[in-house]
Amino acid sequence: MEARKSWSQLPWEQRAGIFLRAAELIAGPYRAKINASTMIAQSKTVFQAEIDAACEFVIF
């Protein structure tokens, strides 16, 4: 709840910037780890993991 206070006081541009940076990281250097984690945890193929994890996560 303490983090909520400081988060809500940030301008929307800064909050959006945080999400955009996270999307860049997931689409770039962490994409393989996200896909591998999905494949292991949910028994998905590489193609299913790409669609279900990386793509959906970045779009969100």
Biopython code that builds the backbone (N, CA, C, O; Angstrom):
import numpy as np
from Bio.PDB.StructureBuilder import StructureBuilder

atoms = [
    (1, "MET", "N", (0.827, -1.195, 0.000)),
    (1, "MET", "CA", (0.000, 0.000, 0.000)),
    (1, "MET", "C", (0.871, 1.259, 0.000)),
    (1, "MET", "O", (0.453, 2.308, -0.489)),
    (2, "GLU", "N", (2.070, 1.150, 0.544)),
    (2, "GLU", "CA", (2.955, 2.317, 0.531)),
    (2, "GLU", "C", (3.391, 2.652, -0.892)),
    (2, "GLU", "O", (3.480, 3.822, -1.261)),
    (3, "ALA", "N", (3.658, 1.627, -1.680)),
    (3, "ALA", "CA", (4.082, 1.845, -3.068)),
    (3, "ALA", "C", (2.957, 2.461, -3.886)),
    (3, "ALA", "O", (3.213, 3.225, -4.816)),
    (4, "ARG", "N", (1.720, 2.137, -3.548)),
    (4, "ARG", "CA", (0.575, 2.688, -4.267)),
    (4, "ARG", "C", (0.547, 4.207, -4.183)),
    (4, "ARG", "O", (0.231, 4.881, -5.163)),
    (5, "LYS", "N", (0.874, 4.739, -3.024)),
    (5, "LYS", "CA", (0.861, 6.189, -2.842)),
    (5, "LYS", "C", (1.837, 6.876, -3.795)),
    (5, "LYS", "O", (1.476, 7.821, -4.496)),
    (6, "SER", "N", (3.071, 6.390, -3.810)),
    (6, "SER", "CA", (4.064, 7.025, -4.675)),
    (6, "SER", "C", (3.760, 6.768, -6.152)),
    (6, "SER", "O", (3.980, 7.640, -6.993)),
    (7, "TRP", "N", (3.256, 5.574, -6.467)),
    (7, "TRP", "CA", (2.903, 5.247, -7.851)),
    (7, "TRP", "C", (1.787, 6.159, -8.355)),
    (7, "TRP", "O", (1.849, 6.653, -9.481)),
    (8, "SER", "N", (0.784, 6.379, -7.541)),
    (8, "SER", "CA", (-0.357, 7.188, -7.982)),
    (8, "SER", "C", (0.017, 8.661, -8.163)),
    (8, "SER", "O", (-0.696, 9.402, -8.840)),
    (9, "GLN", "N", (1.118, 9.083, -7.569)),
    (9, "GLN", "CA", (1.543, 10.478, -7.699)),
    (9, "GLN", "C", (2.442, 10.716, -8.912)),
    (9, "GLN", "O", (2.726, 11.862, -9.260)),
    (10, "LEU", "N", (2.885, 9.643, -9.550)),
    (10, "LEU", "CA", (3.695, 9.793, -10.759)),
    (10, "LEU", "C", (2.810, 10.245, -11.910)),
    (10, "LEU", "O", (1.653, 9.836, -11.997)),
    (11, "PRO", "N", (3.336, 11.080, -12.789)),
    (11, "PRO", "CA", (2.575, 11.446, -13.982)),
    (11, "PRO", "C", (2.332, 10.211, -14.847)),
    (11, "PRO", "O", (3.116, 9.263, -14.815)),
    (12, "TRP", "N", (1.265, 10.223, -15.603)),
    (12, "TRP", "CA", (0.913, 9.048, -16.402)),
    (12, "TRP", "C", (1.994, 8.721, -17.424)),
    (12, "TRP", "O", (2.169, 7.559, -17.790)),
    (13, "GLU", "N", (2.728, 9.747, -17.891)),
    (13, "GLU", "CA", (3.791, 9.506, -18.857)),
    (13, "GLU", "C", (4.897, 8.634, -18.269)),
    (13, "GLU", "O", (5.427, 7.755, -18.948)),
    (14, "GLN", "N", (5.241, 8.880, -17.014)),
    (14, "GLN", "CA", (6.272, 8.078, -16.362)),
    (14, "GLN", "C", (5.787, 6.655, -16.100)),
    (14, "GLN", "O", (6.538, 5.696, -16.277)),
    (15, "ARG", "N", (4.544, 6.524, -15.683)),
    (15, "ARG", "CA", (3.998, 5.174, -15.459)),
    (15, "ARG", "C", (3.960, 4.390, -16.757)),
    (15, "ARG", "O", (4.320, 3.214, -16.781)),
    (16, "ALA", "N", (3.527, 5.028, -17.838)),
    (16, "ALA", "CA", (3.496, 4.361, -19.139)),
    (16, "ALA", "C", (4.907, 4.003, -19.587)),
    (16, "ALA", "O", (5.115, 2.953, -20.194)),
    (17, "GLY", "N", (5.871, 4.858, -19.298)),
    (17, "GLY", "CA", (7.257, 4.599, -19.662)),
    (17, "GLY", "C", (7.807, 3.347, -19.008)),
    (17, "GLY", "O", (8.587, 2.613, -19.615)),
    (18, "ILE", "N", (7.406, 3.103, -17.780)),
    (18, "ILE", "CA", (7.838, 1.893, -17.071)),
    (18, "ILE", "C", (7.312, 0.654, -17.781)),
    (18, "ILE", "O", (8.047, -0.316, -17.963)),
    (19, "PHE", "N", (6.059, 0.677, -18.179)),
    (19, "PHE", "CA", (5.475, -0.466, -18.883)),
    (19, "PHE", "C", (6.093, -0.647, -20.268)),
    (19, "PHE", "O", (6.293, -1.774, -20.720)),
    (20, "LEU", "N", (6.395, 0.463, -20.940)),
    (20, "LEU", "CA", (7.034, 0.366, -22.247)),
    (20, "LEU", "C", (8.442, -0.224, -22.131)),
    (20, "LEU", "O", (8.853, -1.024, -22.972)),
    (21, "ARG", "N", (9.166, 0.165, -21.105)),
    (21, "ARG", "CA", (10.501, -0.393, -20.893)),
    (21, "ARG", "C", (10.424, -1.886, -20.591)),
    (21, "ARG", "O", (11.240, -2.662, -21.088)),
    (22, "ALA", "N", (9.456, -2.290, -19.786)),
    (22, "ALA", "CA", (9.274, -3.711, -19.495)),
    (22, "ALA", "C", (8.957, -4.482, -20.777)),
    (22, "ALA", "O", (9.463, -5.586, -20.975)),
    (23, "ALA", "N", (8.137, -3.916, -21.636)),
    (23, "ALA", "CA", (7.805, -4.573, -22.905)),
    (23, "ALA", "C", (9.045, -4.710, -23.788)),
    (23, "ALA", "O", (9.218, -5.731, -24.453)),
    (24, "GLU", "N", (9.912, -3.689, -23.801)),
    (24, "GLU", "CA", (11.154, -3.770, -24.571)),
    (24, "GLU", "C", (12.047, -4.894, -24.062)),
    (24, "GLU", "O", (12.637, -5.629, -24.854)),
    (25, "LEU", "N", (12.146, -5.027, -22.757)),
    (25, "LEU", "CA", (12.983, -6.075, -22.177)),
    (25, "LEU", "C", (12.429, -7.463, -22.473)),
    (25, "LEU", "O", (13.181, -8.390, -22.777)),
    (26, "ILE", "N", (11.118, -7.598, -22.382)),
    (26, "ILE", "CA", (10.496, -8.896, -22.645)),
    (26, "ILE", "C", (10.609, -9.256, -24.122)),
    (26, "ILE", "O", (10.812, -10.421, -24.462)),
    (27, "ALA", "N", (10.481, -8.279, -24.989)),
    (27, "ALA", "CA", (10.597, -8.531, -26.432)),
    (27, "ALA", "C", (12.039, -8.770, -26.849)),
    (27, "ALA", "O", (12.289, -9.353, -27.904)),
    (28, "GLY", "N", (12.982, -8.330, -26.042)),
    (28, "GLY", "CA", (14.392, -8.447, -26.404)),
    (28, "GLY", "C", (15.125, -9.513, -25.613)),
    (28, "GLY", "O", (14.949, -10.706, -25.862)),
    (29, "PRO", "N", (15.949, -9.089, -24.657)),
    (29, "PRO", "CA", (16.850, -10.026, -23.986)),
    (29, "PRO", "C", (16.181, -11.086, -23.112)),
    (29, "PRO", "O", (16.790, -12.119, -22.836)),
    (30, "TYR", "N", (14.956, -10.858, -22.675)),
    (30, "TYR", "CA", (14.305, -11.826, -21.794)),
    (30, "TYR", "C", (13.295, -12.719, -22.507)),
    (30, "TYR", "O", (12.647, -13.553, -21.875)),
    (31, "ARG", "N", (13.160, -12.548, -23.814)),
    (31, "ARG", "CA", (12.162, -13.308, -24.571)),
    (31, "ARG", "C", (12.385, -14.819, -24.452)),
    (31, "ARG", "O", (11.436, -15.569, -24.222)),
    (32, "ALA", "N", (13.608, -15.255, -24.605)),
    (32, "ALA", "CA", (13.907, -16.690, -24.537)),
    (32, "ALA", "C", (13.610, -17.260, -23.151)),
    (32, "ALA", "O", (13.115, -18.381, -23.032)),
    (33, "LYS", "N", (13.910, -16.494, -22.108)),
    (33, "LYS", "CA", (13.635, -16.969, -20.742)),
    (33, "LYS", "C", (12.136, -17.070, -20.481)),
    (33, "LYS", "O", (11.673, -18.022, -19.852)),
    (34, "ILE", "N", (11.388, -16.095, -20.962)),
    (34, "ILE", "CA", (9.927, -16.137, -20.808)),
    (34, "ILE", "C", (9.364, -17.357, -21.527)),
    (34, "ILE", "O", (8.530, -18.079, -20.983)),
    (35, "ASN", "N", (9.825, -17.578, -22.749)),
    (35, "ASN", "CA", (9.336, -18.730, -23.517)),
    (35, "ASN", "C", (9.738, -20.045, -22.863)),
    (35, "ASN", "O", (8.924, -20.964, -22.767)),
    (36, "ALA", "N", (10.983, -20.145, -22.413)),
    (36, "ALA", "CA", (11.445, -21.374, -21.775)),
    (36, "ALA", "C", (10.663, -21.659, -20.496)),
    (36, "ALA", "O", (10.297, -22.804, -20.232)),
    (37, "SER", "N", (10.411, -20.630, -19.711)),
    (37, "SER", "CA", (9.632, -20.808, -18.480)),
    (37, "SER", "C", (8.226, -21.299, -18.786)),
    (37, "SER", "O", (7.699, -22.164, -18.086)),
    (38, "THR", "N", (7.623, -20.750, -19.828)),
    (38, "THR", "CA", (6.277, -21.172, -20.222)),
    (38, "THR", "C", (6.287, -22.613, -20.712)),
    (38, "THR", "O", (5.382, -23.387, -20.399)),
    (39, "MET", "N", (7.303, -22.969, -21.475)),
    (39, "MET", "CA", (7.391, -24.341, -21.986)),
    (39, "MET", "C", (7.520, -25.340, -20.844)),
    (39, "MET", "O", (6.881, -26.392, -20.863)),
    (40, "ILE", "N", (8.332, -25.021, -19.863)),
    (40, "ILE", "CA", (8.540, -25.933, -18.734)),
    (40, "ILE", "C", (7.315, -25.994, -17.832)),
    (40, "ILE", "O", (6.845, -27.077, -17.481)),
    (41, "ALA", "N", (6.807, -24.839, -17.465)),
    (41, "ALA", "CA", (5.720, -24.787, -16.488)),
    (41, "ALA", "C", (4.387, -25.272, -17.040)),
    (41, "ALA", "O", (3.581, -25.845, -16.307)),
    (42, "GLN", "N", (4.149, -25.045, -18.334)),
    (42, "GLN", "CA", (2.845, -25.360, -18.896)),
    (42, "GLN", "C", (2.891, -26.449, -19.969)),
    (42, "GLN", "O", (1.891, -26.715, -20.636)),
    (43, "SER", "N", (4.047, -27.070, -20.128)),
    (43, "SER", "CA", (4.229, -28.140, -21.121)),
    (43, "SER", "C", (3.785, -27.713, -22.519)),
    (43, "SER", "O", (3.029, -28.419, -23.185)),
    (44, "LYS", "N", (4.263, -26.555, -22.951)),
    (44, "LYS", "CA", (3.902, -26.043, -24.266)),
    (44, "LYS", "C", (5.071, -26.222, -25.230)),
    (44, "LYS", "O", (6.225, -26.350, -24.819)),
    (45, "THR", "N", (4.749, -26.227, -26.512)),
    (45, "THR", "CA", (5.805, -26.267, -27.523)),
    (45, "THR", "C", (6.396, -24.868, -27.656)),
    (45, "THR", "O", (5.874, -23.906, -27.093)),
    (46, "VAL", "N", (7.485, -24.767, -28.402)),
    (46, "VAL", "CA", (8.119, -23.467, -28.586)),
    (46, "VAL", "C", (7.172, -22.495, -29.294)),
    (46, "VAL", "O", (7.159, -21.305, -28.977)),
    (47, "PHE", "N", (6.397, -22.980, -30.231)),
    (47, "PHE", "CA", (5.468, -22.124, -30.953)),
    (47, "PHE", "C", (4.327, -21.651, -30.051)),
    (47, "PHE", "O", (3.935, -20.485, -30.097)),
    (48, "GLN", "N", (3.801, -22.556, -29.236)),
    (48, "GLN", "CA", (2.737, -22.187, -28.298)),
    (48, "GLN", "C", (3.245, -21.198, -27.268)),
    (48, "GLN", "O", (2.547, -20.246, -26.919)),
    (49, "ALA", "N", (4.462, -21.418, -26.779)),
    (49, "ALA", "CA", (5.028, -20.523, -25.772)),
    (49, "ALA", "C", (5.221, -19.120, -26.344)),
    (49, "ALA", "O", (4.949, -18.129, -25.667)),
    (50, "GLU", "N", (5.682, -19.037, -27.568)),
    (50, "GLU", "CA", (5.889, -17.735, -28.204)),
    (50, "GLU", "C", (4.579, -16.961, -28.284)),
    (50, "GLU", "O", (4.531, -15.767, -27.988)),
    (51, "ILE", "N", (3.529, -17.648, -28.685)),
    (51, "ILE", "CA", (2.223, -16.990, -28.817)),
    (51, "ILE", "C", (1.628, -16.673, -27.451)),
    (51, "ILE", "O", (1.166, -15.556, -27.215)),
    (52, "ASP", "N", (1.640, -17.648, -26.557)),
    (52, "ASP", "CA", (0.971, -17.498, -25.267)),
    (52, "ASP", "C", (1.729, -16.622, -24.281)),
    (52, "ASP", "O", (1.107, -15.944, -23.463)),
    (53, "ALA", "N", (3.038, -16.621, -24.336)),
    (53, "ALA", "CA", (3.798, -15.893, -23.312)),
    (53, "ALA", "C", (4.361, -14.591, -23.856)),
    (53, "ALA", "O", (3.886, -13.511, -23.505)),
    (54, "ALA", "N", (5.358, -14.689, -24.698)),
    (54, "ALA", "CA", (6.071, -13.484, -25.128)),
    (54, "ALA", "C", (5.170, -12.494, -25.849)),
    (54, "ALA", "O", (5.104, -11.327, -25.463)),
    (55, "CYS", "N", (4.482, -12.935, -26.879)),
    (55, "CYS", "CA", (3.650, -12.008, -27.659)),
    (55, "CYS", "C", (2.539, -11.389, -26.826)),
    (55, "CYS", "O", (2.334, -10.176, -26.863)),
    (56, "GLU", "N", (1.834, -12.203, -26.087)),
    (56, "GLU", "CA", (0.729, -11.678, -25.277)),
    (56, "GLU", "C", (1.238, -10.720, -24.200)),
    (56, "GLU", "O", (0.614, -9.697, -23.919)),
    (57, "PHE", "N", (2.365, -11.062, -23.609)),
    (57, "PHE", "CA", (2.922, -10.250, -22.536)),
    (57, "PHE", "C", (3.357, -8.879, -23.057)),
    (57, "PHE", "O", (3.087, -7.855, -22.428)),
    (58, "VAL", "N", (4.025, -8.867, -24.198)),
    (58, "VAL", "CA", (4.489, -7.607, -24.775)),
    (58, "VAL", "C", (3.314, -6.750, -25.205)),
    (58, "VAL", "O", (3.320, -5.539, -24.985)),
    (59, "ILE", "N", (2.315, -7.352, -25.809)),
    (59, "ILE", "CA", (1.146, -6.598, -26.256)),
    (59, "ILE", "C", (0.399, -6.000, -25.079)),
    (59, "ILE", "O", (-0.104, -4.879, -25.156)),
    (60, "PHE", "N", (0.327, -6.756, -23.983)),
    (60, "PHE", "CA", (-0.369, -6.236, -22.794)),
    (60, "PHE", "C", (0.286, -4.973, -22.325)),
    (60, "PHE", "O", (-0.150, -4.380, -21.338)),
]
sb = StructureBuilder()
sb.init_structure("model")
sb.init_model(0)
sb.init_chain("A")
sb.init_seg("    ")
for serial, (resi, resn, name, xyz) in enumerate(atoms, 1):
    if name == "N":
        sb.init_residue(resn, " ", resi, " ")
    sb.init_atom(name, np.array(xyz, "f"), 0.0, 1.0, " ", f" {name:<3s}", serial, name[0])
structure = sb.get_structure()
